Amino acid sequence: MVAVGDIVSPDGTVRAVDGEVVDHITTDAEGAAETDELRLGSGSATYALIETKAPAGHVLDTEPHEFTLSYENATTELVYDRW
């Protein structure tokens, strides 16, 4: 997983630069995976999943799949989404 654009905290701390690998994830037998905690920068951040290895019998998808994480509110801890 890579950062799309710089991820900068409200205090100005650069948490990741554009194109930086921020996590390596592996899917399970059902295709589900979890990441380490991803930074939101100043309220939202965009990342891209890039497949680097495909299971036997599958074609490698080299197209980056971008998504944006956004802060919702102080009571929403975490939102899970399955594609």
N, CA, C and O of each residue as an XYZ file, in Angstrom:
332
protein
N       0.852     -1.150      0.000
C       0.000      0.000      0.000
C       0.906      1.223      0.000
O       1.903      1.265      0.722
N       0.559      2.214     -0.809
C       1.362      3.430     -0.912
C       0.511      4.665     -0.658
O      -0.700      4.666     -0.878
N       1.175      5.714     -0.191
C       0.517      7.009     -0.015
C       0.346      7.658     -1.388
O       1.235      7.591     -2.236
N      -0.804      8.283     -1.587
C      -1.052      9.054     -2.804
C      -1.075     10.512     -2.363
O      -2.051     10.974     -1.771
N      -0.025     11.215     -2.646
C       0.149     12.562     -2.113
C       0.790     12.468     -0.735
O       0.778     11.407     -0.111
N       1.339     13.557     -0.269
C       1.939     13.573      1.063
C       0.854     13.482      2.127
O      -0.212     14.081      1.985
N       1.125     12.730      3.197
C       0.218     12.622      4.345
C       0.842     13.468      5.446
O       1.892     13.121      5.986
N       0.181     14.591      5.779
C       0.735     15.558      6.724
C      -0.243     15.775      7.870
O      -1.412     16.091      7.649
N       0.247     15.603      9.100
C      -0.579     15.815     10.299
C      -0.885     17.299     10.470
O      -0.206     18.146      9.889
N      -1.911     17.619     11.272
C      -2.262     19.025     11.496
C      -1.105     19.868     12.038
O      -1.055     21.075     11.800
N      -0.176     19.241     12.765
C       0.964     20.001     13.304
C       2.095     20.178     12.294
O       3.137     20.747     12.619
N       1.887     19.685     11.059
C       2.880     19.852     10.005
C       3.845     18.679      9.859
O       4.711     18.703      8.985
N       3.714     17.663     10.692
C       4.589     16.500     10.609
C       4.232     15.671      9.380
O       3.081     15.271      9.203
N       5.223     15.420      8.538
C       5.009     14.584      7.353
C       5.036     13.131      7.803
O       6.058     12.637      8.280
N       3.905     12.450      7.648
C       3.775     11.051      8.062
C       4.144     10.084      6.947
O       4.605      8.975      7.216
N       3.945     10.493      5.694
C       4.327      9.696      4.527
C       4.396     10.629      3.330
O       3.617     11.577      3.229
N       5.317     10.365      2.434
C       5.421     11.171      1.212
C       4.786     10.421      0.055
O       4.650      9.198      0.087
N       4.402     11.167     -0.962
C       3.763     10.605     -2.141
C       4.556      9.410     -2.662
O       5.755      9.523     -2.916
N       3.890      8.266     -2.822
C       4.532      7.075     -3.361
C       5.221      6.198     -2.331
O       5.713      5.121     -2.670
N       5.267      6.639     -1.073
C       5.926      5.853     -0.028
C       5.094      4.620      0.326
O       3.878      4.705      0.498
N       5.762      3.486      0.431
C       5.089      2.263      0.876
C       4.815      2.415      2.368
O       5.738      2.623      3.156
N       3.537      2.310      2.754
C       3.156      2.489      4.161
C       2.780      1.173      4.826
O       2.716      1.102      6.053
N       2.529      0.130      4.042
C       2.199     -1.171      4.618
C       2.287     -2.229      3.537
O       2.106     -1.945      2.353
N       2.567     -3.448      3.956
C       2.483     -4.628      3.101
C       1.387     -5.500      3.699
O       1.419     -5.819      4.888
N       0.424     -5.882      2.880
C      -0.675     -6.701      3.394
C      -0.783     -7.983      2.571
O      -0.389     -8.038      1.406
N      -1.325     -8.999      3.213
C      -1.536    -10.290      2.561
C      -2.979    -10.706      2.801
O      -3.475    -10.651      3.926
N      -3.645    -11.123      1.733
C      -5.030    -11.569      1.877
C      -5.073    -13.015      2.370
O      -4.142    -13.793      2.162
N      -6.186    -13.349      3.032
C      -6.369    -14.722      3.496
C      -7.076    -15.528      2.404
O      -7.263    -15.033      1.293
N      -7.464    -16.748      2.709
C      -8.101    -17.637      1.729
C      -9.401    -17.071      1.165
O      -9.780    -17.396      0.040
N     -10.092    -16.219      1.941
C     -11.336    -15.601      1.475
C     -11.092    -14.261      0.780
O     -12.042    -13.628      0.321
N      -9.853    -13.824      0.696
C      -9.529    -12.563      0.046
C      -9.587    -11.360      0.966
O      -9.459    -10.229      0.497
N      -9.776    -11.568      2.271
C      -9.822    -10.465      3.233
C      -8.419    -10.168      3.757
O      -7.560    -11.049      3.802
N      -8.201     -8.918      4.151
C      -6.903     -8.506      4.690
C      -7.101     -7.335      5.629
O      -8.117     -6.643      5.566
N      -6.138     -7.114      6.494
C      -6.145     -5.962      7.393
C      -4.827     -5.222      7.246
O      -3.789     -5.817      6.957
N      -4.889     -3.910      7.450
C      -3.681     -3.098      7.394
C      -3.306     -2.649      8.799
O      -4.098     -2.738      9.737
N      -2.081     -2.167      8.913
C      -1.712     -1.462     10.123
C      -2.533     -0.176     10.144
O      -3.187      0.154      9.155
N      -2.506      0.541     11.241
C      -3.242      1.809     11.323
C      -2.703      2.779     10.278
O      -1.495      2.986     10.169
N      -3.617      3.368      9.514
C      -3.237      4.318      8.473
C      -3.510      5.738      8.955
O      -4.562      6.008      9.534
N      -2.580      6.631      8.720
C      -2.709      8.031      9.155
C      -3.727      8.764      8.306
O      -3.862      8.495      7.113
N      -4.448      9.699      8.927
C      -5.435     10.508      8.211
C      -4.913     11.881      7.838
O      -5.629     12.659      7.208
N      -3.687     12.195      8.208
C      -3.160     13.516      7.886
C      -3.974     14.583      8.580
O      -4.173     14.511      9.792
N      -4.441     15.557      7.855
C      -5.223     16.660      8.428
C      -6.720     16.419      8.290
O      -7.487     17.373      8.157
N      -7.145     15.166      8.320
C      -8.570     14.848      8.257
C      -8.926     13.847      7.190
O      -9.963     13.190      7.283
N      -8.089     13.711      6.171
C      -8.302     12.675      5.162
C      -6.968     12.367      4.490
O      -6.048     13.186      4.487
N      -6.887     11.188      3.931
C      -5.668     10.773      3.241
C      -6.035      9.764      2.168
O      -6.957      8.966      2.337
N      -5.306      9.808      1.067
C      -5.540      8.882     -0.031
C      -4.381      7.897     -0.116
O      -3.209      8.262     -0.023
N      -4.754      6.646     -0.295
C      -3.788      5.554     -0.427
C      -4.124      4.751     -1.670
O      -5.208      4.893     -2.235
N      -3.195      3.907     -2.093
C      -3.452      3.013     -3.221
C      -2.964      1.616     -2.876
O      -1.857      1.430     -2.370
N      -3.809      0.646     -3.159
C      -3.421     -0.753     -3.057
C      -2.820     -1.163     -4.392
O      -3.393     -0.904     -5.450
N      -1.662     -1.804     -4.332
C      -1.002     -2.261     -5.552
C      -0.647     -3.732     -5.357
O       0.129     -4.079     -4.467
N      -1.217     -4.582     -6.186
C      -0.944     -6.009     -6.080
C       0.464     -6.289     -6.593
O       0.842     -5.842     -7.676
N       1.230     -7.029     -5.810
C       2.598     -7.356     -6.201
C       2.793     -8.842     -6.453
O       3.807     -9.252     -7.018
N       1.819     -9.653     -6.032
C       1.894    -11.099     -6.240
C       0.472    -11.630     -6.314
O      -0.372    -11.310     -5.478
N       0.225    -12.444     -7.326
C      -1.106    -13.041     -7.496
C      -1.057    -14.513     -7.107
O      -0.029    -15.170     -7.272
N      -2.172    -15.033     -6.588
C      -2.222    -16.466     -6.275
C      -2.032    -17.303     -7.537
O      -2.290    -16.836     -8.647
N      -1.583    -18.527     -7.360
C      -1.420    -19.443     -8.493
C      -2.726    -19.528     -9.272
O      -3.800    -19.676     -8.690
N      -2.622    -19.435    -10.590
C      -3.798    -19.526    -11.448
C      -4.516    -18.213    -11.662
O      -5.522    -18.177    -12.371
N      -4.026    -17.118    -11.063
C      -4.645    -15.798    -11.224
C      -3.680    -14.853    -11.932
O      -2.465    -15.047    -11.890
N      -4.221    -13.842    -12.574
C      -3.417    -12.845    -13.275
C      -3.124    -11.686    -12.327
O      -4.017    -11.222    -11.619
N      -1.897    -11.225    -12.312
C      -1.488    -10.089    -11.482
C      -2.185     -8.819    -11.962
O      -2.132     -8.494    -13.149
N      -2.832     -8.107    -11.057
C      -3.493     -6.829    -11.363
C      -2.531     -5.715    -10.954
O      -2.411     -5.413     -9.767
N      -1.854     -5.110    -11.908
C      -0.851     -4.083    -11.606
C      -1.445     -2.680    -11.506
O      -0.724     -1.723    -11.227
N      -2.753     -2.550    -11.732
C      -3.414     -1.242    -11.658
C      -3.559     -0.812    -10.194
O      -4.138     -1.552     -9.399
N      -3.044      0.374     -9.819
C      -3.252      0.858     -8.440
C      -4.734      1.133     -8.184
O      -5.415      1.706     -9.034
N      -5.234      0.728     -7.017
C      -6.626      0.947     -6.629
C      -6.634      1.959     -5.491
O      -6.333      1.628     -4.344
N      -6.988      3.211     -5.833
C      -6.956      4.309     -4.859
C      -8.222      4.346     -4.012
O      -9.311      3.998     -4.470
N      -8.051      4.775     -2.769
C      -9.176      5.004     -1.871
C      -8.786      6.105     -0.901
O      -7.604      6.317     -0.631
N      -9.785      6.803     -0.381
C      -9.552      7.899      0.552
C     -10.199      7.581      1.891
O     -11.357      7.168      1.949
N      -9.450      7.773      2.957
C      -9.958      7.645      4.319
C     -10.220      9.042      4.843
O      -9.396      9.938      4.659
N     -11.364      9.239      5.498
C     -11.715     10.561      6.021
C     -12.200     10.457      7.456
O     -12.871      9.497      7.834
N     -11.850     11.453      8.241
C     -12.322     11.553      9.617
C     -13.814     11.843      9.579
O     -14.252     12.748      8.870
N     -14.604     11.076     10.344
C     -16.057     11.263     10.374
C     -16.459     12.165     11.538
O     -17.026     13.239     11.338
N     -16.158     11.712     12.761
C     -16.463     12.487     13.957
C     -15.782     11.827     15.155
O     -15.166     10.770     15.015
N     -15.890     12.440     16.317
C     -15.177     11.957     17.500
C     -15.735     10.642     18.043
O     -15.061      9.970     18.823
N     -16.950     10.263     17.647
C     -17.530      9.029     18.174
C     -17.433      7.857     17.201
O     -17.702      6.719     17.583
N     -17.055      8.114     15.958
C     -16.887      7.045     14.984
C     -15.443      6.587     15.044
O     -14.538      7.258     14.548
N     -15.243      5.416     15.667
C     -13.868      4.935     15.852
C     -13.268      4.374     14.581
O     -12.150      4.728     14.207
N     -14.012      3.492     13.910
C     -13.460      2.815     12.741
C     -14.601      2.315     11.882
O     -15.621      1.849     12.390
N     -14.422      2.415     10.577
C     -15.421      1.914      9.651
C     -14.742      0.866      8.777
O     -13.697      1.131      8.183
N     -15.334     -0.319      8.699
C     -14.806     -1.382      7.860
C     -15.593     -1.433      6.566
O     -16.804     -1.213      6.553
N     -14.894     -1.726      5.475
C     -15.551     -1.827      4.190
C     -14.968     -3.013      3.446
O     -13.752     -3.209      3.431
N     -15.816     -3.786      2.843
C     -15.362     -4.892      2.007
C     -15.719     -4.573      0.577
O     -16.847     -4.168      0.297
N     -14.785     -4.747     -0.332
C     -15.052     -4.496     -1.737
C     -15.693     -5.675     -2.350
O     -16.000     -5.660     -3.542
